[in-house]
Amino acid sequence: MAEPVAWSQTQVDLGGLPVRLNRAGKGPPLLVLHHDTGTPERLALYDALAHRFDVMVPQHPGYGHSERPQWMRSARDLAVLYRWLLTALDQPRATLLGLGFGGWIAAEMASMAPADAAKLVLVGPMGIKPAEGFILDQALVSHIDYARAGFHDQKAFEAIYGADPSTDQLVEWDLCREMCFRIAWKPYMYSQTLPHLLGGVQSPTTIVWGAEDKVVPPSTAQQWLKAMPKAKLETVAGCGHCVDMEKPAALAAFI
């Protein structure tokens, strides 16, 4: 049986903005960038990775109950902030694991410093406009329906959030959605420039997609492969957008 994982929580000051950081494990540094719906404090994936890596999980500023930077206006602003965070932590060559919206941020980070990241793992990333279909617009559905849409198996959703998510969780999802509207609304959840900036990325990259993703069309993976010639694709059968929560063992194996 694996040893229990001890997590610590600190705040890193970045120009007067406190960024909350959960950290555990030893080994090569791994920065995890969470979904647009936020992240639970503990996930089976995070614990599994902490047995092999120095895992760093910041909470995106303005998401959940973290302090909201009123000046922030784009996902690229978040990417710049996280490059600053890695510098502050003396981990400029950390592997980047981006989950959904976090995949967009990780890709922006890689485009800024094409050879810096040791590796990239982008899981159902937002950031590129789908050629077919569209990214699910969370303004058109309720908080809970949007969160549920990330799961193919609703039992997996309920294992994380419960059959009837708490009021605190609903409030957190609402705060996350408001921040998305602030920094990723027009155009919604994609960048018009990012596809043109990814060709120079030198880091080995794995694109991971849930075959039943209802948030970002799985066919978008081909656009990522075209934009990033050094990337490869892994598909997870019977899984929705939130591969990290629905099929954590499969995702951990890829990483």
Secondary structure, DSSP 8 states (H G I E B T S, - for coil): -------EEEEEEETTEEEEEEEE--SSEEEEE-BTTB--S--HHHHHHHTTSEEEEE--TTSTTS---TT--SHHHHHHHHHHHHHHTT-TT-EEEEETHHHHHHHHHHHHSTTT-S-EEEES--BS--SSS----GGGS-HHHHHHHT-SSHHHHHHHH-SS--HHHHHHHHHHHHHHHHHSTTTTTB-SSHHHHSTT--S-EEEEEETT-SSS-GGGHHHHHHH-TTEEEEEETT--S-HHHHSHHHHHHH-
